[in-house]
Amino acid sequence: MRTVTLSEVRKFFPKRKRDSHKGQNGRVLVIGGSKDLTGAPALAAMAAIACLRSGVDLVTVASLEKPAWAISAYSPDLIVKKLAGREWGQQHLKTLLKLAKKADSVLIGNGMGREKATLHMIRRFVQKCRARMVLDADALHACRGMKLRPGTIITPHMKEFEAFSGVKVDGKALSNREALAKMAAARHRCIVLLKGRIDIISDGKKVLLNRTGNARMTVGGTGDLLAGICTGFLALKAEPLEAAAAAAFVNGMAGDALLKKVGYTFIASDMAPEIARQVKRILK
């Protein structure tokens, strides 16, 4: 195992062609939001903004009609697809798969809720989607025990990891958490980014550790930003393990920079513009 470093992350970023056109530097689809969770549209929107701040060209958010209006108001930089209905269900599957075909990467799960029909639809989408994917939040509950498409990234905190893998984590030493993350990645054929004081990233063979970040990053929404950065880096054609490691590093850098500026009072929405500043710092 090794700790992720700034020099490693710097090598990850591709050079942009001066004559590239809109969409050539990454297209992302974010599927999230629900009518009953008042903060859900904001969580989905924050994840989408993080995708843009990671350097991609275009981000489309697909959400139910009511939360979609809130997401539209969150930022004019997002393309928002409003889907009919009050609850997620099988009736949305065909449309979502069609949208996914146009994307370089897909994020699903943020603020979607855990209604039975919602979880079933998420599971079916994950089974059928052929785009590179990041699963977060409610998608981790929907896909419990699944063998995933190789290269898929999951971004759980401890409780979500337990829900997805069925393995108890609380109270485990770092070395044990490393072993559990590696085992789960191999078993489920995915990249595990297990969030914590030290983030653990594994593809089932290698184990990487990220030590950026601080105690304030337990504030709500920072995990949604991390998932968004992951998805953005996937759209930039990074290898999944590299994308997950770089995303954890950059997300933590943004949190550390804000801690120096304002102390333990920053919130997740403060981090989105800071992500852009940290990416600029890396590219110097």
Protein Blocks (a to p, Z undefined) as FASTA:
>chain_A
ZZddfklmmmmpccddfkbcehjnopadddeddfklmklmmmmmmmmmmmmmnopabdcd
dddfklmmmmmmmpmkbccdddedjbdcfklmmmmmmmmmmpcbdcehihnbjafklmmm
mmmmmmmpcbdcddehjlmmmmgoiacdehiacdddfklmmmmnopafehpafklmmmmm
mmmmmmnopacddddfbdcddehlaccddfedcfklmpghjlmmmmmmmmmmmmnopafk
lmmmmmmmmmmmmmmmmmmmnojmbcfklmmmmmmmmmmmmmZZ
